[in-house]
């Protein structure tokens, strides 16, 4: 079972590679290279479906053009999933990592395809999700995040994945620097928001393993809507779980959000019965036992971080490094997010 949005498309010209080179490197039994299709959502790392007569594989690699210094690290993404799977079994099985640039021109890795349903955009046709089912699903989404944040990183061999203490300060500084580096003349400078985040940093509640891109559309569900997989581990690190919660909820669009925010919706979090952001935070606090404190900082951080991510993606289009038309108007949403952050800051100090 797959959602309509998980259907593959013909590989975009700028993202194409030689299937025969990958086939030879994999040393897969059989004479013919795989059929290659592309998952259309790849604005960060690119994801392809390799189809052989008897199996399907997934290939992940970075895009061409501008890349943030710490992003698109295929070796790291491969290593995280390989180490995490024995202690957190909701990770796809990774098979092989390649750092031989003669194959595709850069690092990439291959993993097994994890079959299931991914909820993107609107609910797929034929899926009956009554309000009580939506609420139950939301509870599972929160609980799986709590479970991830409780992983013993020593046992997983991932204790060296991040720098540990000082995470909040590094994130505020790092995302501010990345935004400024990728800023184009058609977006605001976000100076007020960056200054407020710098001046209002809370103490870290703990340091644990975080996914750093935990969203409903990165989760694979079975027929009973149980979570069987978590995808896209490229930004996983050791950090503050409440910072992750803030970035997760920046994507969580509610039914009562304004029209611009609704245009950004990439997951069906608006359907009847879905948690509000407040309910998501409340359940997370109950299940994790962590004190949330003032949520304003985490909400503003999540939205500004999203603005920086979008600006980095838009930068590639603005500079002619990609002609993907889906990226053309992203700059408008960056301006909206700056205004939303400033409004939340004002309301929090009214």
ZIFENCOR-V681599 format. One record per residue. N is the residue number from 0. RES is the residue in one letter. PSI is psi in whole degrees, 0 to 359 (NA if undefined). OMEGA is omega as a letter, one per 30 degrees, with the letter a starting at -180 (* if undefined). Layout:
{{N & RES & PSI & OMEGA} {N & RES & PSI & OMEGA}}
This chain:
{{0 & X & 126 & l} {1 & X & 154 & l} {2 & X & 161 & a} {3 & X & 325 & a} {4 & X & 349 & l} {5 & X & 1 & l} {6 & X & 140 & a} {7 & X & 164 & l} {8 & X & 169 & l} {9 & X & 141 & a} {10 & X & 129 & l} {11 & X & 145 & a} {12 & X & 317 & a} {13 & X & 344 & a} {14 & X & 6 & a} {15 & X & 155 & l} {16 & X & 173 & a} {17 & X & 109 & l} {18 & X & 328 & a} {19 & X & 325 & l} {20 & X & 318 & l} {21 & X & 318 & a} {22 & X & 317 & l} {23 & X & 320 & a} {24 & X & 319 & l} {25 & X & 334 & a} {26 & X & 42 & l} {27 & X & 139 & l} {28 & X & 133 & a} {29 & X & 156 & a} {30 & X & 337 & a} {31 & X & 138 & l} {32 & X & 162 & a} {33 & X & 157 & l} {34 & X & 135 & a} {35 & X & 127 & l} {36 & X & 162 & a} {37 & X & 140 & l} {38 & X & 125 & a} {39 & X & 348 & a} {40 & X & 0 & a} {41 & X & 94 & l} {42 & X & 342 & l} {43 & X & 246 & l} {44 & X & 150 & a} {45 & X & 143 & a} {46 & X & 132 & a} {47 & X & 152 & l} {48 & X & 121 & l} {49 & X & 117 & a} {50 & X & 118 & l} {51 & X & 166 & a} {52 & X & 329 & a} {53 & X & 2 & a} {54 & X & 162 & l} {55 & X & 135 & l} {56 & X & 159 & l} {57 & X & 133 & l} {58 & X & 134 & l} {59 & X & 135 & l} {60 & X & 162 & l} {61 & X & 162 & l} {62 & X & 167 & l} {63 & X & 163 & l} {64 & X & 201 & a} {65 & X & 134 & l} {66 & X & 139 & l} {67 & X & 150 & a} {68 & X & 323 & a} {69 & X & 0 & a} {70 & X & 164 & l} {71 & X & 29 & a} {72 & X & 98 & a} {73 & X & 322 & l} {74 & X & 316 & a} {75 & X & 315 & l} {76 & X & 319 & l} {77 & X & 313 & a} {78 & X & 318 & a} {79 & X & 312 & a} {80 & X & 322 & l} {81 & X & 318 & a} {82 & X & 328 & a} {83 & X & 329 & a} {84 & X & 320 & a} {85 & X & 337 & a} {86 & X & 348 & l} {87 & X & 88 & a} {88 & X & 19 & a} {89 & X & 36 & a} {90 & X & 135 & l} {91 & X & 153 & l} {92 & X & 114 & l} {93 & X & 143 & a} {94 & X & 316 & a} {95 & X & 142 & l} {96 & X & 139 & a} {97 & X & 123 & l} {98 & X & 17 & l} {99 & X & 105 & a} {100 & X & 347 & l} {101 & X & 346 & a} {102 & X & 301 & a} {103 & X & 1 & a} {104 & X & 3 & l} {105 & X & 177 & a} {106 & X & 149 & l} {107 & X & 168 & l} {108 & X & 164 & a} {109 & X & 140 & l} {110 & X & 166 & l} {111 & X & 149 & l} {112 & X & 132 & l} {113 & X & 109 & a} {114 & X & 137 & l} {115 & X & 191 & a} {116 & X & 131 & l} {117 & X & 125 & a} {118 & X & 110 & l} {119 & X & 141 & l} {120 & X & 247 & l} {121 & X & 163 & l} {122 & X & 140 & l} {123 & X & 150 & l} {124 & X & 135 & l} {125 & X & 351 & l} {126 & X & 118 & l} {127 & X & 112 & a} {128 & X & 86 & l} {129 & X & 164 & a} {130 & X & 321 & a} {131 & X & 328 & l} {132 & X & 323 & l} {133 & X & 318 & l} {134 & X & 319 & l} {135 & X & 318 & l} {136 & X & 316 & l} {137 & X & 319 & l} {138 & X & 320 & l} {139 & X & 322 & l} {140 & X & 315 & l} {141 & X & 314 & a} {142 & X & 324 & l} {143 & X & 324 & l} {144 & X & 317 & l} {145 & X & 318 & l} {146 & X & 318 & l} {147 & X & 316 & a} {148 & X & 348 & l} {149 & X & 2 & a} {150 & X & 137 & l} {151 & X & 103 & a} {152 & X & 333 & l} {153 & X & 313 & a} {154 & X & 328 & a} {155 & X & 350 & a} {156 & X & 27 & a} {157 & X & 20 & a} {158 & X & 342 & a} {159 & X & 14 & a} {160 & X & 326 & a} {161 & X & 181 & a} {162 & X & 351 & l} {163 & X & 228 & a} {164 & X & 147 & a} {165 & X & 10 & a} {166 & X & 316 & a} {167 & X & 312 & a} {168 & X & 317 & a} {169 & X & 322 & a} {170 & X & 316 & l} {171 & X & 312 & l} {172 & X & 315 & a} {173 & X & 314 & a} {174 & X & 328 & l} {175 & X & 315 & l} {176 & X & 319 & a} {177 & X & 323 & l} {178 & X & 312 & a} {179 & X & 323 & l} {180 & X & 326 & a} {181 & X & 0 & a} {182 & X & 138 & l} {183 & X & 164 & a} {184 & X & 347 & a} {185 & X & 9 & l} {186 & X & 154 & l} {187 & X & 164 & a} {188 & X & 350 & l} {189 & X & 23 & a} {190 & X & 318 & a} {191 & X & 317 & a} {192 & X & 314 & a} {193 & X & 320 & l} {194 & X & 319 & a} {195 & X & 317 & l} {196 & X & 320 & l} {197 & X & 324 & a} {198 & X & 350 & a} {199 & X & 32 & a} {200 & X & 129 & l} {201 & X & 166 & l} {202 & X & 149 & l} {203 & X & 139 & l} {204 & X & 327 & l} {205 & X & 170 & l} {206 & X & 127 & a} {207 & X & 178 & l} {208 & X & 128 & l} {209 & X & 148 & a} {210 & X & 319 & l} {211 & X & 2 & l} {212 & X & 42 & a} {213 & X & 111 & a} {214 & X & 160 & l} {215 & X & 325 & a} {216 & X & 10 & l} {217 & X & 14 & a} {218 & X & 140 & l} {219 & X & 130 & a} {220 & X & 149 & l} {221 & X & 187 & a} {222 & X & 335 & l} {223 & X & 10 & a} {224 & X & 30 & l} {225 & X & 146 & a} {226 & X & 118 & l} {227 & X & 352 & a} {228 & X & 148 & l} {229 & X & 125 & a} {230 & X & 171 & l} {231 & X & 75 & a} {232 & X & 20 & a} {233 & X & 334 & a} {234 & X & 10 & a} {235 & X & 143 & a} {236 & X & 185 & l} {237 & X & 123 & a} {238 & X & 188 & a} {239 & X & 123 & a} {240 & X & 332 & a} {241 & X & 333 & l} {242 & X & 320 & l} {243 & X & 318 & l} {244 & X & 319 & l} {245 & X & 317 & a} {246 & X & 326 & l} {247 & X & 315 & a} {248 & X & 350 & l} {249 & X & 335 & l} {250 & X & 354 & a} {251 & X & 91 & a} {252 & X & 126 & a} {253 & X & 163 & l} {254 & X & 334 & a} {255 & X & 12 & l} {256 & X & 163 & a} {257 & X & 171 & a} {258 & X & 324 & a} {259 & X & 316 & l} {260 & X & 321 & l} {261 & X & 329 & l} {262 & X & 338 & a} {263 & X & 356 & a} {264 & X & 129 & a} {265 & X & 5 & a} {266 & X & 152 & a} {267 & X & 53 & a} {268 & X & 4 & a} {269 & X & 352 & a} {270 & X & 155 & a} {271 & X & 134 & l} {272 & X & 340 & l} {273 & X & 145 & l} {274 & X & 148 & l} {275 & X & 168 & l} {276 & X & 322 & l} {277 & X & 318 & l} {278 & X & 323 & l} {279 & X & 312 & l} {280 & X & 318 & a} {281 & X & 315 & l} {282 & X & 321 & l} {283 & X & 315 & l} {284 & X & 318 & a} {285 & X & 316 & a} {286 & X & 329 & a} {287 & X & 337 & a} {288 & X & 9 & a} {289 & X & 142 & l} {290 & X & 127 & a} {291 & X & 322 & a} {292 & X & 215 & a} {293 & X & 112 & a} {294 & X & 342 & a} {295 & X & 315 & a} {296 & X & 312 & a} {297 & X & 325 & l} {298 & X & 314 & l} {299 & X & 317 & l} {300 & X & 313 & a} {301 & X & 317 & a} {302 & X & 320 & l} {303 & X & 319 & l} {304 & X & 317 & l} {305 & X & 318 & l} {306 & X & 319 & l} {307 & X & 319 & l} {308 & X & 313 & a} {309 & X & 320 & l} {310 & X & 322 & l} {311 & X & 320 & l} {312 & X & 316 & a} {313 & X & 326 & a} {314 & X & 319 & a} {315 & X & 320 & l} {316 & X & 315 & a} {317 & X & 325 & a} {318 & X & 7 & l} {319 & X & 19 & a} {320 & X & 351 & l} {321 & X & 150 & l} {322 & X & 21 & l} {323 & X & 112 & a} {324 & X & 341 & a} {325 & X & 344 & a} {326 & X & 356 & a} {327 & X & 318 & a} {328 & X & 15 & a} {329 & X & 331 & a} {330 & X & 329 & a} {331 & X & 321 & a} {332 & X & 331 & l} {333 & X & 315 & l} {334 & X & 320 & l} {335 & X & 315 & a} {336 & X & 324 & l} {337 & X & 314 & l} {338 & X & 321 & l} {339 & X & 317 & l} {340 & X & 314 & a} {341 & X & 325 & l} {342 & X & 318 & l} {343 & X & 319 & l} {344 & X & 315 & l} {345 & X & 319 & a} {346 & X & 325 & a} {347 & X & 342 & a} {348 & X & 21 & l} {349 & X & NA & *}}
